Amino acid sequence: MSIESETRPKRADGSRSRLIQPANGPSLQEINSTVRTPPAHAGFWRTLAAYSGPGALVAVGYMDPGNWVTSIGGGSQFGYLLLSVILISSLTAMLLQYMAAKLGIVTGMDLAQATRAHTGRKTGFVLWIVTELAIMATDVAEVIGAAIALHLLFGMPLVVGVILTVLDVFLLLLLLQIGFRKIEAIVVTLILTIMVVFIYEVVIAQPDLPQVFAGFVPKADILKPEQLTLALGIVGATVMPHNLYLHSAIVQSRDYAREDDVEKRRAVRFATWDSNIQLSAAFIINCLLLLLGAALFFGVESDLGTFGALYDALKDSSLAGAVASPVLSTLFAVALLASGQNSTITGTLTGQVVMEGFIKMRMPLWARRVITRTIAVIPVIICTVMYGGDEQALDNLLVNSQVFLCIALPVSMVPLVWFTSSKKIMGSFANPRWAVVLGWLATGVLTVLNIKLIFETVGDMFGA
């Protein structure tokens, strides 16, 4: 079934209704309950295959260009120090996505719908604005990544590349016609492609394995101002707030029995397997990105703070050593382009979820894509023009967008942990005590670190 297979209702005169319509139905009703699942007696692997897919769409957000610039930058600047941040972020993401999937399956509401149901109209509107800004921050990363990749591969001016990213709406329209299950398969294929590219590049780079393992142990140096800013950027790029809304919606695409607790437990179990497998792949890719930056460029006296500089360095034997080659740099740029485009459908679906859930309005997905991508392109074009096409300025904008995602994250985490820990809302599916403790601990620590980052940033701005 195509995501937009339903037709819009007609008015009395037979004409199509207006672009924006009220939304009071199930989450993402175009795909809700459209993917068949096997009977209860089916084997583990057959059932897992049926439930696999939503985790891949969620995992896409954990390996977009925002992750690239923060992870590679973290490796080139601080060696293997921030590997522990990627590990903690990934484990936190697995916990939160488990909660998000469980919320959607058990209550039949996505996170936005559940939040609106337990808050007022005005609060729902404010939360919608914050979440839309987070989605746009994600879009900024995709725009910059795609534009830079086009520039590296084809020599295209950055402004032209930025404008061309608006046209990816046509890619979205094409994907919408082939059905949700096939979209999931395409995304999985692209994830595996990106992973293979970076496994190849890291194997060639030969990282220091003892230091790699040591990097997974947290160290106090992470709390220093420069390291903390990049660490929070990694957290924001890894534990992305919009993915919590997305996952709670798309897990409902499976046709499990909505009123049967046994069926719901089965759905929660396999949705969790799917999510953890895909997020493990995202964890590996993010580690590979940091390893690549650390193995090749840590301690190198050269400015490697941009994608372009990294692209050039990968084919420069004086920087990357004997492994340098044009093939290595071209693979890097191709994977960057695939990474940005891979997030097209997920960002659009999330925008629809939060609009329907928070303010009970909906519009066609293609219209959502045009609007959000156009808004995201504006600051990128302004930045590009103001700085004369300087890629460093774009990369700084990209890092700042990821830090904003981290600041916006508690707005999504607090209601998610609250709802899924409530026996009144979840019944016997409420979080066990260990999940409650870890959920609130992660929310509290992240909020404190965000406040610290805000005060330090403001202090730097005013010369304090």
C-alpha positions as CSV (number, residue, x, y, z in Angstrom):
1,M,0.0,0.0,0.0
2,S,1.4,3.4,-1.0
3,I,1.9,5.9,1.8
4,E,-0.4,8.3,0.0
5,S,-2.8,5.8,-1.5
6,E,-5.8,7.3,0.2
7,T,-7.6,10.1,-1.6
8,R,-8.4,13.4,0.0
9,P,-12.1,13.9,0.8
10,K,-14.2,15.9,-1.5
11,R,-16.5,18.8,-0.8
12,A,-20.1,18.8,-1.7
13,D,-19.4,20.2,-5.1
14,G,-17.0,17.4,-5.8
15,S,-13.8,19.4,-5.6
16,R,-10.8,18.4,-3.5
17,S,-10.6,19.7,0.1
18,R,-8.0,22.3,1.1
19,L,-4.3,21.5,1.6
20,I,-4.5,21.5,5.4
21,Q,-7.1,19.3,7.0
22,P,-8.1,18.3,10.6
23,A,-6.5,15.1,11.9
24,N,-8.3,13.0,14.4
25,G,-7.5,9.5,13.2
26,P,-4.7,7.0,14.1
27,S,-1.0,8.0,13.8
28,L,0.1,8.1,10.2
29,Q,-3.2,6.6,9.1
30,E,-1.9,6.0,5.6
31,I,0.4,3.2,6.8
32,N,-1.2,2.2,10.1
33,S,-1.8,-1.6,10.3
34,T,-0.8,-2.1,6.6
35,V,2.1,-4.5,7.1
36,R,1.1,-8.1,7.8
37,T,2.6,-10.1,10.6
38,P,2.8,-13.9,10.8
39,P,0.6,-15.9,13.3
40,A,1.7,-16.5,16.9
41,H,3.1,-20.0,16.1
42,A,5.5,-18.7,13.4
43,G,9.2,-19.0,14.2
44,F,11.5,-16.3,15.6
45,W,13.3,-15.3,12.4
46,R,10.1,-15.2,10.3
47,T,8.5,-12.9,12.9
48,L,11.6,-10.8,13.3
49,A,11.7,-10.3,9.5
50,A,8.0,-9.1,9.6
51,Y,8.7,-6.6,12.3
52,S,12.0,-5.4,11.0
53,G,12.0,-2.1,9.1
54,P,10.9,0.7,11.5
55,G,14.2,0.4,13.4
56,A,16.1,1.1,10.1
57,L,14.1,4.2,9.5
58,V,14.9,5.4,13.0
59,A,18.6,4.4,12.7
60,V,18.9,6.6,9.6
61,G,18.7,9.6,11.9
62,Y,21.7,8.3,13.9
63,M,24.1,8.4,10.9
64,D,23.2,11.6,9.0
65,P,25.7,14.3,8.1
66,G,25.4,15.7,11.6
67,N,26.9,12.6,13.0
68,W,29.6,12.7,10.4
69,V,30.9,16.1,11.3
70,T,30.7,15.6,15.1
71,S,32.1,12.1,15.1
72,I,34.9,12.7,12.6
73,G,35.6,16.1,14.2
74,G,35.8,14.4,17.6
75,G,38.3,11.9,16.4
76,S,40.5,14.4,14.6
77,Q,40.6,16.8,17.5
78,F,40.6,14.6,20.6
79,G,41.6,11.1,19.4
80,Y,39.6,8.2,20.8
81,L,38.4,10.2,23.9
82,L,34.8,10.6,22.8
83,L,34.2,7.0,21.9
84,S,32.6,6.6,25.4
85,V,30.2,9.4,24.5
86,I,29.1,7.5,21.3
87,L,28.7,4.3,23.4
88,I,26.6,6.0,26.2
89,S,24.5,7.9,23.6
90,S,23.8,4.7,21.7
91,L,22.8,2.8,24.8
92,T,20.6,5.7,25.8
93,A,19.1,5.7,22.3
94,M,18.2,2.0,22.6
95,L,16.5,2.6,25.9
96,L,14.5,5.6,24.7
97,Q,13.5,3.9,21.4
98,Y,12.3,0.8,23.3
99,M,10.1,3.2,25.3
100,A,8.9,5.0,22.2
101,A,8.0,1.7,20.4
102,K,6.2,0.4,23.5
103,L,4.2,3.6,23.9
104,G,3.0,3.4,20.3
105,I,2.1,-0.3,20.4
106,V,0.4,-0.3,23.8
107,T,-1.6,2.9,23.7
108,G,-2.2,3.2,20.0
109,M,-0.9,6.8,20.2
110,D,2.4,8.2,19.1
111,L,4.4,10.4,21.5
112,A,3.0,13.6,20.0
113,Q,-0.6,12.4,20.4
114,A,0.0,11.2,23.9
115,T,1.6,14.5,24.9
116,R,-1.3,16.5,23.5
117,A,-3.7,14.2,25.3
118,H,-2.1,14.9,28.7
119,T,-1.5,18.7,28.2
120,G,-3.5,21.7,27.1
121,R,-3.9,23.1,23.7
122,K,-1.4,26.0,24.3
123,T,1.2,23.7,25.7
124,G,0.8,21.4,22.7
125,F,1.3,24.3,20.3
126,V,4.5,25.3,22.1
127,L,5.9,21.8,22.1
128,W,5.0,21.5,18.4
129,I,7.0,24.6,17.6
130,V,10.1,23.3,19.6
131,T,9.8,19.9,17.8
132,E,9.5,21.5,14.4
133,L,12.6,23.5,15.1
134,A,14.4,20.3,16.0
135,I,13.3,18.7,12.7
136,M,14.5,21.8,10.8
137,A,17.8,21.6,12.6
138,T,18.1,18.0,11.3
139,D,17.1,19.2,7.8
140,V,19.9,21.8,8.0
141,A,22.4,19.0,8.5
142,E,21.0,17.1,5.5
143,V,21.1,20.2,3.3
144,I,24.7,21.0,4.2
145,G,25.9,17.4,3.8
146,A,24.2,16.9,0.4
147,A,25.4,20.3,-0.9
148,I,29.0,19.6,0.2
149,A,28.9,16.1,-1.3
150,L,27.7,17.5,-4.6
151,H,30.5,20.1,-4.5
152,L,33.2,17.5,-3.8
153,L,32.0,15.0,-6.4
154,F,31.0,17.4,-9.3
155,G,32.6,20.7,-8.4
156,M,29.2,22.3,-8.0
157,P,29.1,25.7,-6.2
158,L,27.8,25.3,-2.7
159,V,24.9,27.7,-3.3
160,V,23.7,25.7,-6.3
161,G,24.0,22.5,-4.3
162,V,22.0,23.9,-1.5
163,I,19.2,25.0,-3.8
164,L,19.2,21.6,-5.6
165,T,18.5,19.9,-2.3
166,V,15.0,21.4,-2.4
167,L,14.3,19.2,-5.5
168,D,14.7,16.0,-3.4
169,V,10.9,16.3,-3.0
170,F,10.7,14.5,-6.4
171,L,12.7,11.7,-4.9
172,L,10.2,11.5,-2.0
173,L,7.3,11.5,-4.4
174,L,8.8,8.6,-6.3
175,L,9.4,6.6,-3.0
176,L,5.9,7.2,-1.9
177,Q,4.5,5.3,-4.9
178,I,6.4,2.0,-4.1
179,G,5.0,1.2,-0.7
180,F,6.2,1.4,2.9
181,R,7.8,-2.0,3.1
182,K,10.0,-1.4,0.0
183,I,11.1,1.9,1.5
184,E,12.3,0.1,4.6
185,A,14.3,-2.3,2.4
186,I,15.9,0.5,0.5
187,V,16.9,2.2,3.7
188,V,18.4,-1.0,5.1
189,T,20.4,-1.4,1.9
190,L,21.8,2.1,2.1
191,I,22.7,1.7,5.8
192,L,24.7,-1.5,4.9
193,T,26.4,0.3,2.0
194,I,27.6,3.1,4.2
195,M,28.8,0.6,6.8
196,V,30.8,-1.4,4.2
197,V,32.5,1.8,2.9
198,F,33.6,2.8,6.4
199,I,34.7,-0.6,7.5
200,Y,36.9,-0.7,4.4
201,E,38.3,2.8,5.1
202,V,39.0,2.1,8.8
203,V,40.6,-1.2,8.2
204,I,43.0,0.6,5.8
205,A,43.6,3.4,8.4
206,Q,44.7,0.8,11.0
207,P,43.6,2.5,14.3
208,D,45.5,1.8,17.5
209,L,43.3,-1.0,19.0
210,P,44.4,-0.6,22.7
211,Q,43.6,3.1,22.5
212,V,40.3,2.3,20.8
213,F,39.2,0.0,23.7
214,A,40.4,2.6,26.3
215,G,38.3,5.2,24.5
216,F,35.1,3.4,25.5
217,V,35.9,4.2,29.2
218,P,34.5,7.7,30.2
219,K,37.2,10.2,31.3
220,A,36.9,13.6,33.1
221,D,38.5,15.4,30.1
222,I,35.2,15.1,28.3
223,L,33.8,17.9,30.6
224,K,36.3,20.5,29.4
225,P,34.5,23.3,27.4
226,E,35.7,22.3,23.9
227,Q,35.3,18.6,24.4
228,L,31.9,19.1,26.1
229,T,30.5,21.1,23.2
230,L,31.5,18.5,20.7
231,A,30.3,15.7,23.1
232,L,26.9,17.3,23.3
233,G,26.9,17.6,19.5
234,I,27.5,13.9,19.3
235,V,24.7,13.3,21.8
236,G,22.3,15.5,19.8
237,A,23.3,13.9,16.6
238,T,22.9,10.4,18.1
239,V,19.9,10.6,20.4
240,M,17.7,12.7,18.1
241,P,14.4,14.0,19.6
242,H,12.4,13.6,16.4
243,N,13.2,9.9,16.2
244,L,11.2,9.3,19.4
245,Y,8.1,10.7,17.7
246,L,8.8,8.8,14.5
247,H,9.3,5.4,16.1
248,S,6.2,5.6,18.3
249,A,4.2,6.1,15.0
250,I,5.8,3.7,12.5
251,V,5.7,0.7,14.8
252,Q,2.0,0.9,14.4
253,S,2.3,0.0,10.7
254,R,2.3,-3.6,11.7
255,D,-1.1,-5.3,12.0
256,Y,-0.9,-6.9,15.4
257,A,-4.1,-7.3,17.4
258,R,-4.7,-4.0,19.0
259,E,-6.9,-5.3,21.9
260,D,-4.9,-8.5,22.7
261,D,-2.2,-8.0,25.5
262,V,-0.4,-11.2,24.4
263,E,-0.1,-9.9,20.8
264,K,1.0,-6.5,22.0
265,R,3.8,-8.1,24.2
266,R,4.9,-10.0,21.1
267,A,4.9,-6.8,19.0
268,V,6.9,-4.9,21.7
269,R,9.4,-7.8,21.9
270,F,10.1,-7.9,18.2
271,A,10.0,-4.1,17.7
272,T,12.7,-3.9,20.4
273,W,14.8,-6.6,18.6
274,D,14.4,-4.6,15.4
275,S,15.3,-1.3,17.0
276,N,18.4,-2.6,18.9
277,I,19.8,-4.4,15.8
278,Q,19.5,-1.3,13.7
279,L,20.8,1.0,16.4
280,S,23.8,-1.3,16.9
281,A,24.6,-0.8,13.2
282,A,24.3,3.0,13.7
283,F,26.6,2.7,16.7
284,I,29.2,0.8,14.6
285,I,29.0,3.4,11.9
286,N,29.5,6.3,14.3
287,C,32.4,4.6,15.9
288,L,33.9,4.0,12.5
289,L,33.6,7.7,11.7
290,L,35.4,8.7,14.9
291,L,38.0,6.0,14.3
292,L,38.7,7.3,10.8
293,G,39.2,10.8,12.1
294,A,41.4,9.7,15.0
295,A,43.5,7.1,13.1
296,L,44.3,9.3,10.2
297,F,44.2,12.9,11.4
298,F,44.6,13.1,15.2
299,G,47.8,15.1,15.9
300,V,48.1,16.1,12.3
301,E,49.1,19.8,12.0
302,S,46.5,20.7,9.4
303,D,43.0,22.2,9.4
304,L,40.7,19.2,9.0
305,G,37.6,20.8,10.4
306,T,35.5,20.5,7.2
307,F,34.2,17.8,4.9
308,G,36.2,19.3,2.1
309,A,39.4,19.2,4.1
310,L,38.8,15.6,5.0
311,Y,38.0,14.7,1.4
312,D,41.3,16.3,0.3
313,A,43.2,14.7,3.1
314,L,42.0,11.2,2.3
315,K,43.9,11.4,-1.1
316,D,46.9,13.3,0.3
317,S,49.7,10.9,1.3
318,S,51.4,13.6,3.4
319,L,48.3,13.6,5.7
320,A,46.7,10.2,5.4
321,G,49.9,8.3,4.8
322,A,50.3,5.4,2.4
323,V,46.6,4.6,2.5
324,A,45.7,7.9,0.7
325,S,44.0,7.5,-2.6
326,P,41.4,9.2,-4.9
327,V,39.2,6.1,-4.4
328,L,39.1,6.6,-0.7
329,S,38.1,10.2,-0.9
330,T,35.5,9.5,-3.6
331,L,33.9,6.7,-1.5
332,F,33.8,9.2,1.4
333,A,31.9,11.8,-0.7
334,V,29.5,9.2,-2.1
335,A,28.7,7.8,1.3
336,L,28.1,11.4,2.5
337,L,25.6,12.1,-0.3
338,A,23.8,8.8,0.5
339,S,23.7,9.6,4.2
340,G,22.0,12.9,3.6
341,Q,19.5,11.6,1.1
342,N,18.7,8.6,3.3
343,S,17.1,10.9,5.8
344,T,14.7,12.5,3.4
345,I,11.7,10.3,4.1
346,T,12.1,10.0,7.8
347,G,12.2,13.7,8.4
348,T,9.1,14.2,6.4
349,L,7.2,11.4,8.2
350,T,8.2,12.9,11.6
351,G,7.0,16.3,10.6
352,Q,3.6,14.8,9.7
353,V,3.5,12.9,13.0
354,V,4.1,16.0,15.2
355,M,1.7,18.2,13.2
356,E,-1.1,15.7,13.5
357,G,-0.3,14.8,17.1
358,F,0.3,18.3,18.6
359,I,-2.1,20.5,16.7
360,K,-4.4,17.9,15.0
361,M,-3.7,19.2,11.5
362,R,-2.4,17.3,8.5
363,M,-1.2,18.0,4.9
364,P,0.1,15.9,2.1
365,L,3.7,14.6,2.7
366,W,5.0,16.3,-0.4
367,A,3.7,19.6,0.9
368,R,5.4,19.0,4.2
369,R,8.6,18.3,2.5
370,V,8.6,21.4,0.3
371,I,7.8,23.7,3.3
372,T,10.3,22.2,5.8
373,R,13.1,21.9,3.3
374,T,12.6,25.4,2.0
375,I,12.7,26.8,5.5
376,A,15.9,24.8,6.3
377,V,17.5,26.0,3.1
378,I,17.1,29.7,4.0
379,P,19.7,29.9,6.8
380,V,22.1,27.7,4.9
381,I,21.9,30.0,1.8
382,I,22.3,33.1,4.0
383,C,25.4,31.6,5.7
384,T,26.8,30.5,2.3
385,V,26.4,34.0,0.8
386,M,27.6,35.9,3.9
387,Y,30.8,33.9,4.1
388,G,31.4,33.7,0.4
389,G,30.9,29.9,0.1
390,D,33.3,29.1,2.9
391,E,32.7,25.5,3.9
392,Q,34.0,26.1,7.4
393,A,31.1,28.4,8.1
394,L,28.7,25.7,6.9
395,D,30.3,23.1,9.0
396,N,30.1,25.4,12.1
397,L,26.4,25.9,11.3
398,L,26.0,22.1,11.1
399,V,27.7,21.5,14.5
400,N,25.5,24.2,16.1
401,S,22.4,22.6,14.7
402,Q,23.3,19.3,16.4
403,V,23.9,21.1,19.7
404,F,20.4,22.5,19.4
405,L,19.0,19.0,19.0
406,C,20.6,18.1,22.3
407,I,19.1,21.1,24.0
408,A,15.7,20.2,22.5
409,L,16.0,16.5,23.6
410,P,14.6,16.8,27.2
411,V,11.4,18.2,25.8
412,S,10.8,14.8,24.2
413,M,12.5,12.7,26.8
414,V,10.5,13.9,29.8
415,P,7.0,13.0,28.5
416,L,8.3,9.8,27.0
417,V,9.8,8.5,30.3
418,W,6.7,9.8,32.3
419,F,4.1,8.2,30.1
420,T,5.8,4.8,29.8
421,S,6.5,4.7,33.5
422,S,2.8,5.3,34.4
423,K,0.8,2.3,35.2
424,K,-2.3,4.4,34.7
425,I,-1.4,4.9,31.0
426,M,0.6,1.7,30.3
427,G,-1.0,-0.8,32.7
428,S,1.1,-4.0,33.0
429,F,3.4,-2.6,30.2
430,A,4.7,0.2,32.5
431,N,8.5,0.5,32.6
432,P,10.3,-1.8,35.1
433,R,12.1,0.0,37.9
434,W,15.5,-0.2,36.3
435,A,14.2,1.4,33.1
436,V,12.5,4.2,35.1
437,V,15.7,5.0,37.0
438,L,17.9,4.9,33.9
439,G,15.4,7.0,31.9
440,W,15.2,9.8,34.5
441,L,18.9,9.6,35.1
442,A,19.6,10.1,31.4
443,T,17.1,13.0,31.3
444,G,18.5,14.7,34.4
445,V,22.2,14.4,33.3
446,L,21.5,15.6,29.8
447,T,19.5,18.6,31.1
448,V,22.3,19.6,33.5
449,L,25.0,19.3,30.8
450,N,22.8,21.4,28.5
451,I,22.4,24.2,31.1
452,K,26.2,24.1,31.6
453,L,26.7,24.4,27.8
454,I,24.3,27.3,27.5
455,F,26.0,29.3,30.3
456,E,29.4,28.7,28.8
457,T,28.2,29.7,25.3
458,V,26.6,32.9,26.6
459,G,29.7,33.7,28.7
460,D,31.9,33.3,25.6
461,M,29.6,35.6,23.6
462,F,29.8,38.4,26.1
463,G,33.5,37.8,27.0
464,A,32.8,36.6,30.5
